[in-house]
Amino acid sequence: MVRIIDVAKKANVSTATVSRVLSKPNTVTEETTEKVLQVIKELNYQPNALARQLRTLETKTILVIVPDITNPFFSKVLRGIESVAVINGYQVLLGDTGNDLERENGYLNILLQKKADGMVLLTARMESKNIEEMALKYPVVLACEYIEGSAIPTVSINNISGAQKATEYLVKLGHKRIGFISGPLGGVIGQDRLKGFYQTMARYNLTVESTLVQEGNFSYESGFNIMNQFLALNHPLTAVFAANDEMAFGAINAISSKGLSVPHDISVVGFDDIKFSSIFKPPLTTISQPAFEMGTMAMKLLIKLMNREEIERHQYLMEDQLIIRDSCSTHIS
């Protein structure tokens, strides 16, 4: 087994220099760094992570808690986080809660046991006081979701205005009887997108029937089932806004299963702009979130926190965009 002293001897430097090359390369000259890295490669030296952790009290691991890894949107955010983490020498430990609040709380033990240096939360459904208390002791960044009035660094879009754009697009196409399939209303994203829908309908003096607003869980199945409920009503609707793309796919297939057509009979809008949205039939009109960029920004903020660097501001709002495709058409009443 190759030791650090073996690398130091062959490179003709001290063990401290080898250690600095591995942990703080900016403190070593470029020439020395190249020489040491070449020897490390030749000898296939593998640093002892446990020994480093005991010396520095760092694990070089960050924890990312995801509500549902099967959702392609979160996968894209995660790729953004990893792209920055790897470059900076961190590995990512993933905690998938499966939308289970108890599991979400359980993952906090990883930080408490100091098995990670910091945490990015892509979900914030646990009690806000628990997250706030954790953020006082450890580096924590929120991405996608937020806590009202919190000082925890947060990266998100404005979900209210995003939902307003989607709803207004349908209204301007002439739709008045619009159904809404919300996300889980126990989370801030579900609440904000519902709020944006209601606000826009009110602004255009359009009535929202209680039967046309139903709570989904961001899954394809919930979109399919709720759309079937809408289709069973006596007075048909002409458009549906689903609070994420997967529910929109379910809604479209439910419509098709009844022999109806999207967009000729019913228009459908989604939210997120996951990759499949552009190749689904028909291609889905949706609100696009910069998921990868949200991940990179969240990881950059976490690194600053872990390095005890100052953060300029605590709320980072990314730009969303209405992407118009083929799932909507004009309605003439």
C-alpha positions, 0 to 999 in steps of 0.5 A, spaced: 500 500 500 502 506 497 503 511 503 504 519 503 511 518 505 512 514 498 509 520 494 513 525 498 520 521 497 519 520 490 517 527 488 522 530 493 518 534 497 515 534 504 509 530 506 506 536 508 507 539 501 503 533 498 498 534 503 497 541 501 497 539 493 491 534 495 487 539 500 489 546 498 493 546 491 492 554 491 498 554 496 503 550 492 506 553 486 504 550 479 510 546 478 510 543 484 503 541 484 504 538 477 510 534 479 506 531 485 500 529 481 505 526 476 508 521 482 501 520 485 498 518 478 505 513 477 504 510 484 497 510 484 496 513 491 489 513 494 489 518 500 486 515 506 479 519 507 478 517 514 485 519 516 483 526 512 477 526 516 480 526 523 485 531 521 480 536 518 473 534 521 471 534 513 468 528 510 468 532 503 461 529 502 454 533 502 447 530 503 442 532 498 435 530 500 430 529 494 422 528 495 422 523 489 428 521 485 423 518 480 421 525 478 426 527 472 425 534 474 429 533 481 434 528 477 436 534 473 437 539 479 441 533 482 446 533 476 447 540 477 449 539 484 453 534 482 457 538 476 459 543 481 460 538 487 465 534 483 469 539 481 470 542 488 472 535 491 465 533 494 461 527 493 454 527 493 450 522 498 443 522 496 437 521 500 430 520 497 424 521 501 419 518 497 415 524 499 415 521 506 416 526 511 418 521 517 424 519 512 425 526 510 426 528 518 430 521 519 436 523 513 437 529 518 441 524 522 446 524 517 448 531 518 448 530 526 452 524 526 457 529 522 457 524 516 456 530 511 459 537 511 453 540 509 446 539 506 442 541 500 434 540 501 430 539 495 424 539 499 422 543 505 416 539 508 418 538 515 417 543 520 420 549 519 423 550 526 427 543 525 430 546 518 432 553 521 435 549 527 439 545 523 441 551 519 444 554 525 449 548 526 450 546 519 451 549 512 444 548 509 441 550 502 434 550 500 433 549 492 426 549 489 422 550 495 423 555 500 421 557 507 417 564 508 421 569 512 427 564 513 434 567 512 437 560 509 440 561 502 434 559 497 434 558 490 427 557 486 423 560 481 417 564 483 412 559 482 406 564 483 408 568 477 409 561 473 402 559 474 399 565 473 403 565 466 400 558 464 393 560 466 393 567 463 395 563 456 389 559 457 385 565 458 387 569 452 386 563 448 379 564 450 378 558 455 373 560 461 372 553 464 379 551 466 380 545 471 386 545 475 390 539 478 395 541 483 401 538 487 400 536 494 398 542 498 402 540 504 408 543 500 409 550 498 410 549 491 403 546 491 400 552 494 404 557 490 402 554 483 394 554 486 395 561 488 397 563 481 391 559 478 386 563 483 389 570 482 389 569 474 382 567 474 380 572 479 383 578 475 379 576 468 373 575 472 372 568 471 369 563 476 373 557 479 368 551 480 370 547 486 369 541 482 374 543 477 380 544 482 383 537 485 389 535 489 394 531 485 401 528 488 405 530 482 405 523 479 402 521 472 397 516 475 394 522 479 393 526 473 390 520 469 385 519 475 383 526 476 382 528 469 377 522 469 373 525 474 373 532 470 371 528 464 365 525 468 362 532 470 356 534 466 359 540 463 365 539 460 371 543 461 375 546 455 382 546 458 386 543 464 392 546 467 396 541 471 401 543 476 407 539 473 408 535 467 407 528 469 400 529 471 399 533 465 401 527 461 396 523 465 391 528 463 392 527 456 392 520 456 386 520 460 383 525 455 385 520 449 382 514 452 375 517 452 376 518 444 377 525 445 383 529 442 388 534 445 388 540 443 382 540 439 377 538 444 381 540 451 387 544 451 393 542 457 398 546 460 404 543 464 409 545 469 417 544 469 419 542 462 422 536 463 425 532 457 419 528 455 415 534 454 418 536 448 417 529 445 410 527 448 404 526 443 402 532 443 408 536 445 406 539 451 406 547 453 409 548 459 413 552 464 420 551 464 424 551 470 432 552 469 433 545 473 440 544 472 442 551 473 438 551 480 442 545 482 449 549 480 447 555 484 445 551 490 451 547 490 455 554 489 452 557 495 453 551 500 460 551 498 461 558 500 457 556 507 462 550 508 468 555 507 465 560 511 464 565 506 459 571 506 453 570 501 451 576 498 443 575 498 439 569 501 434 569 496 436 567 489 430 567 484 431 564 477 427 565 471 422 561 468 419 561 461 412 559 458 414 554 452 409 554 447 408 547 444 402 543 441 397 541 447 393 548 446 389 551 441 384 557 441 377 556 444 371 560 441 365 560 445 
